[in-house]
């Protein structure tokens, strides 16, 4: 992967990570403040569905290794030449 492609991949990855973080924050806030009676089960399911993609899971490792030029799993990142 060329340097420009790697940079674009990292930007896209960072945007996606920020999107997941904002969704998790919104769901958490809603659960704490204004969830309707009986809505906790559904909210828990929504949060659980997003959790595997959370930046606190393997995404942090992918981002860290990408910045160092190493690949992880199915990451599109390859060392920049």
RAWO-V583150 format. One record per pair of residues at least 6 apart in sequence whose ideal C-beta (glycine too) atoms are under 7 Angstrom apart, sorted by sequence separation. I is the first residue (numbers start at 0). J is the second residue. D is the distance in Angstrom with one decimal. If there is no record, write none. Layout:
BEGIN
I_J_D, I_J_D
END
This chain:
BEGIN
52_58_6.8, 64_70_6.8, 70_76_5.2, 64_71_4.8, 70_77_5.9, 34_42_5.8, 30_39_6.8, 65_74_6.5, 61_71_4.8, 68_78_4.3, 60_71_5.8, 65_76_4.2, 68_79_5.8, 30_42_4.7, 29_42_6.9, 61_74_4.9, 26_42_6.2, 26_45_5.6, 26_46_5.3, 23_46_6.8, 23_49_5.8, 22_49_5.9, 19_49_6.2, 23_53_6.5, 19_52_5.4, 19_53_6.0, 20_54_6.0, 19_54_6.3, 16_54_4.6, 16_58_6.0, 12_62_6.3, 9_65_6.0, 8_75_5.7, 8_76_6.3, 5_76_6.7, 5_79_4.8, 0_76_6.8, 0_77_4.4, 2_79_5.0, 0_79_6.3
END
